[in-house]
Amino acid sequence: MAEKIKCLIIGSGPAGYTAAIYAARADMKPVMYTGMQMGGQLTTTTEVDNFPGYPKGTDGTAMMEDLKSQAERFGTDVRFGMATKVEFSGKEGGVHKVIVDESTEIEAQTVIISTGATAKYLGIESEQRLIGGGVSACATCDGFFYKGQDVVVVGAGDTAAEEATYLANICSKVTMLVRKDYMRASKAMQHRVSKTENITVLYNTEIDEVLGENVVEGVRAVNNQTGEKTEIPVTGVFIAIGHKPNSDLFKGVLDMDDTGYLITKGKSTKTNLPGVFAAGDIQDKEYRQAVTAAGTGCMAALDAERYIGALE
Ligand SMILES: Cc1cc2nc3c(=O)[nH]c(=O)nc-3n(C[C@H](O)[C@H](O)[C@H](O)COP(=O)(O)OP(=O)(O)OC[C@H]3O[C@@H](n4cnc5c(N)ncnc54)[C@H](O)[C@@H]3O)c2cc1C
C-alpha cells in the first residue's frame, strides 16, 4: 500500500530543508528523504563564513543540523532513504509516485526535488585526503581563507577561468593548471584571464600530487608532454573541473539542459510537469551557493502550496 502525502521533498541540503520549513509551516506535512548525504554538500566543509545569520561563521555539518532541527520543529518527517524511481503524473492534480530504496511507495500531490549537484574532483589520494585542508571545489566559498596567499586552480573551462579571476582579486598569485594545450573557456573569459597580471597559466600540466600532511603546502605538477615535474608552493588548491547535477533519476521524465541541470520555468521553481518543483543546485549551475539554494527552497514550497491551493 502506497503512503499518500501532500508534499514529498527529495534531498536534504539547504534547498530541501528550507522547503521543508516553509511547507511544514503551511501545514503541508512534508516528508523528506535525505539521500545518502544527509545535510548535503555543506557537510563536507568545516567553515561556512558567508551564510547570513552566523556572524562568527559556522561549521557546515552544525549548520545543516540546525536546519534539520528547524524543519523538524514544524513537523517535517525527515527520513533516511534514496528515491530510486519516479512515476510523475503529467496531469494537473495528478498523483506522483516515488519509490524509495526500491521498495517503499509514496504517492504525493507535490514533489520538491532538491537533489543538488556533486563537485568533480581529480580522484588522486593526496587531493582527497586534503579536501577541507586546503583543497576546495568552490572559490566563492573558500577563496577568502587564502587572502594574500598563493593558490592553484585546476581546470580549463569557464568555471575555472571565473574562479581564477575571482581568486586573483583576493590572493597574491594564482597558477592555473590546464591539462591540454588550450583552454575550453570562452574567448571573453580567456581574455579576462590573460589580462589579469597575477594569473599564470601552465598548459599541458596536471597535478601529480598535492603536497602536505594535514594542510596543503604545495603541488607537484607534471608536464604531460615532457614528463618534467615541478613543485609549486601554494596553500590552496581549487579544483574547477565541473559539477555533476544529481538528476539521473529524472532523465527522460523532466526537462533538463544538455549538462543534466533541471529546467525551471521563468522565475519559478516549476518543472515541465504540474506539481513537480525543483530547487537548489539541481536547477542552478550559475550561483551554486547555500543561500541561493535556500532561497529557491523557499520558492519551491510556496509554489507547491499555491499549486495545491489552486486545485482545492
Ligand atoms: C566543499 C564545499 C564547500 C562549500 N562551501 C560553501 C560555503 O561556504 N558557502 C556557500 O554558500 N556554499 C558553499 N558550498 C556550496 C553549497 O554547499 C551548495 O550550493 C548547496 O549545498 C546546495 O544545496 P542543495 O540543497 O541544492 O543541494 P546539496 O547540498 O547538494 O544536497 C543535495 C541533497 O540531495 C540528496 N540526494 C541526492 N540524490 C538523492 C536521491 N535520489 N534521493 C534522495 N536524496 C537525494 C543528497 O543526499 C543531499 O542531501 C560548498 C560546496 C562544497 C562542495
The ligand as an SDF file (V2000), in Angstrom:
LIG
                    3D

 53 58  0  0  0  0  0  0  0  0999 V2000
   33.4210   21.7450   -0.1260 C   0  0  0  0  0  0  0  0  0  0  0  0
   32.2870   22.7000   -0.3480 C   0  0  0  0  0  0  0  0  0  0  0  0
   32.2260   23.8650    0.3830 C   0  0  0  0  0  0  0  0  0  0  0  0
   31.1800   24.7560    0.1900 C   0  0  0  0  0  0  0  0  0  0  0  0
   31.1470   25.8800    0.9370 N   0  0  0  0  0  0  0  0  0  0  0  0
   30.1240   26.7570    0.7860 C   0  0  0  0  0  0  0  0  0  0  0  0
   30.0710   27.9410    1.5650 C   0  0  0  0  0  0  0  0  0  0  0  0
   30.9570   28.2160    2.3820 O   0  0  0  0  0  0  0  0  0  0  0  0
   29.0100   28.7640    1.3670 N   0  0  0  0  0  0  0  0  0  0  0  0
   28.0330   28.5090    0.4560 C   0  0  0  0  0  0  0  0  0  0  0  0
   27.0750   29.2890    0.3380 O   0  0  0  0  0  0  0  0  0  0  0  0
   28.0700   27.3920   -0.3090 N   0  0  0  0  0  0  0  0  0  0  0  0
   29.0800   26.5140   -0.1530 C   0  0  0  0  0  0  0  0  0  0  0  0
   29.1410   25.3910   -0.9380 N   0  0  0  0  0  0  0  0  0  0  0  0
   28.0810   25.1760   -1.9400 C   0  0  0  0  0  0  0  0  0  0  0  0
   26.8320   24.6340   -1.2360 C   0  0  0  0  0  0  0  0  0  0  0  0
   27.1940   23.5330   -0.4480 O   0  0  0  0  0  0  0  0  0  0  0  0
   25.7670   24.2380   -2.2280 C   0  0  0  0  0  0  0  0  0  0  0  0
   25.4760   25.3350   -3.0740 O   0  0  0  0  0  0  0  0  0  0  0  0
   24.4950   23.8070   -1.5180 C   0  0  0  0  0  0  0  0  0  0  0  0
   24.7600   22.7710   -0.5960 O   0  0  0  0  0  0  0  0  0  0  0  0
   23.4310   23.3310   -2.4990 C   0  0  0  0  0  0  0  0  0  0  0  0
   22.3400   22.9250   -1.7630 O   0  0  0  0  0  0  0  0  0  0  0  0
   21.2320   21.9260   -2.3210 P   0  0  0  0  0  0  0  0  0  0  0  0
   20.1990   21.8770   -1.2660 O   0  0  0  0  0  0  0  0  0  0  0  0
   20.8310   22.3430   -3.6730 O   0  0  0  0  0  0  0  0  0  0  0  0
   21.9030   20.5210   -2.5080 O   0  0  0  0  0  0  0  0  0  0  0  0
   23.0510   19.6710   -1.8010 P   0  0  0  0  0  0  0  0  0  0  0  0
   23.6710   20.3520   -0.6550 O   0  0  0  0  0  0  0  0  0  0  0  0
   23.9120   19.2350   -2.9200 O   0  0  0  0  0  0  0  0  0  0  0  0
   22.2370   18.4250   -1.2410 O   0  0  0  0  0  0  0  0  0  0  0  0
   21.6630   17.5050   -2.0930 C   0  0  0  0  0  0  0  0  0  0  0  0
   20.9000   16.5010   -1.2590 C   0  0  0  0  0  0  0  0  0  0  0  0
   20.1800   15.6170   -2.1130 O   0  0  0  0  0  0  0  0  0  0  0  0
   20.2960   14.2980   -1.6260 C   0  0  0  0  0  0  0  0  0  0  0  0
   20.0160   13.3840   -2.7360 N   0  0  0  0  0  0  0  0  0  0  0  0
   20.6500   13.2500   -3.9200 C   0  0  0  0  0  0  0  0  0  0  0  0
   20.0630   12.2970   -4.6670 N   0  0  0  0  0  0  0  0  0  0  0  0
   19.0160   11.8170   -3.9330 C   0  0  0  0  0  0  0  0  0  0  0  0
   18.0220   10.8370   -4.1340 C   0  0  0  0  0  0  0  0  0  0  0  0
   17.9620   10.1100   -5.2590 N   0  0  0  0  0  0  0  0  0  0  0  0
   17.0990   10.6130   -3.1530 N   0  0  0  0  0  0  0  0  0  0  0  0
   17.1220   11.3330   -2.0080 C   0  0  0  0  0  0  0  0  0  0  0  0
   18.0400   12.2920   -1.7730 N   0  0  0  0  0  0  0  0  0  0  0  0
   18.9760   12.5240   -2.7110 C   0  0  0  0  0  0  0  0  0  0  0  0
   21.6980   14.2380   -1.0330 C   0  0  0  0  0  0  0  0  0  0  0  0
   21.8090   13.1620   -0.1050 O   0  0  0  0  0  0  0  0  0  0  0  0
   21.7590   15.6060   -0.3580 C   0  0  0  0  0  0  0  0  0  0  0  0
   21.1760   15.5370    0.9020 O   0  0  0  0  0  0  0  0  0  0  0  0
   30.1680   24.4740   -0.7690 C   0  0  0  0  0  0  0  0  0  0  0  0
   30.2210   23.2960   -1.5140 C   0  0  0  0  0  0  0  0  0  0  0  0
   31.2630   22.4110   -1.3120 C   0  0  0  0  0  0  0  0  0  0  0  0
   31.2990   21.1310   -2.1150 C   0  0  0  0  0  0  0  0  0  0  0  0
  1  2  1  0
  2  3  1  0
  2 52  2  0
  3  4  2  0
  4  5  1  0
  4 50  1  0
  5  6  2  0
  6  7  1  0
  6 13  1  0
  7  8  2  0
  7  9  1  0
  9 10  1  0
 10 11  2  0
 10 12  1  0
 12 13  2  0
 13 14  1  0
 14 15  1  0
 14 50  1  0
 15 16  1  0
 16 17  1  0
 16 18  1  0
 18 19  1  0
 18 20  1  0
 20 21  1  0
 20 22  1  0
 22 23  1  0
 23 24  1  0
 24 25  2  0
 24 26  1  0
 24 27  1  0
 27 28  1  0
 28 29  2  0
 28 30  1  0
 28 31  1  0
 31 32  1  0
 32 33  1  0
 33 34  1  0
 33 48  1  0
 34 35  1  0
 35 36  1  0
 35 46  1  0
 36 37  1  0
 36 45  1  0
 37 38  2  0
 38 39  1  0
 39 40  1  0
 39 45  2  0
 40 41  1  0
 40 42  2  0
 42 43  1  0
 43 44  2  0
 44 45  1  0
 46 47  1  0
 46 48  1  0
 48 49  1  0
 50 51  2  0
 51 52  1  0
 52 53  1  0
M  END
$$$$
